[in-house]
Amino acid sequence: MTGGDQHNVAVERARKRVKELRDFYVHVAVYVVVSTGLVLLDLAQGDGLQWSYWVMIGWGIGLAAHAASVIIIESQPASRWEARKLAEFTEPEEHNLGET
């Protein structure tokens, strides 16, 4: 792999990472806005909080899983292994393309 190719791979990896983070931040923002609306709706019905927290708990579990996939799992050895394997399989393919 040439220096330019490595740079392109690094740029693509960075773009992917930025998109994943942006999508996560949008998910958090939507969660906060919708949860606030649900709590206000629940309170407006009288009798305090009756049901909105169940939605927030369920969605919060999904949000935590999203956070784990973006923040925690990305830094794990599996991601480094994946990057090494990608480079390992890409190099012979690029070499073969250069011979034709």
N, C-alpha and C positions, 0 to 999 in steps of 0.2 A: 504494500500500500504506500503510495507516495504521500509526501507532506500535504499536498493539496487535498488528496482524498481523505486523509486523516482529519484535516480541518473541516471538510464538508460533513463527515460523520459526526464530529464533535458539535458542529453547529446544529445539525438535525437532532441530535440527542438533547441539546440544550433547548431547542424549540419545543420538543415533545415534553420536556420537563416543565417548561414555562406554561404550556397549555394545560398540563395536568394540575399544576398549582392554581392557575386561574379558574379552572372548572371547579376545583375544591372551594376556593374563596366564594365563587358564585353560589355554590351549594350552601355554604354557611350563611350567606346573606339572605337567601331565600328562606332558609330554616328560621332565622331570626324574625324576619318580616311576617311570615305565615304564622309562626308560633305566637307572636304578639297579637295578631289579629284573632286567632283562635281563643286566646286567653281573654281578650276583651269581649268577644262574643259570648263566651262561657260566663263571664262575670255579669254581662248585661242581662242574662236570663234569670239572675237572682240566685240565691242559695250558694254563692261562692263558686269555687272551681269544682265541677262535677265530672267533666270528661276530657277537657283539653289536654291535661297532663298525659293521658294515655297516648294521644297522637304524638305528643312531643317525645315521650319515651321511645315509642316505636321508631319514629323518624330519627331520633337521636342515636339509636343503635346503628341505623344505616349510615348516619353521618360519621360515627366513630369508625365504622368499617372503611368508609371512604378515606378518612384521615389516615388510617393505618396503611392503606394501599398507597397513598401519595407520600406520606411523610416517613413512616417507619420502614415499610417494605422496600422502598427505593434505595435505602442506604444499606440494606442487608447484603450478605455475600452472594445471594442468588442473582442480584442485579449485576454484580461484578462478573460473575460466572457467565451470565448472558452476554455481556459486552465482550468478554474474551472469546466466546464461541462465535459471536457474530463476526468478529475480526478474523478468526481462524477460518471460517467458511467463506468469507468475502475475498480474502487474499488469493486463494487458488482460482476463484472465478475470474477475478480481475486479471490474473496472470494468463489464463486461457483466452480471454478476450483480446489481450495484447498480442497473442501469437497468430491470430487469424488475419 
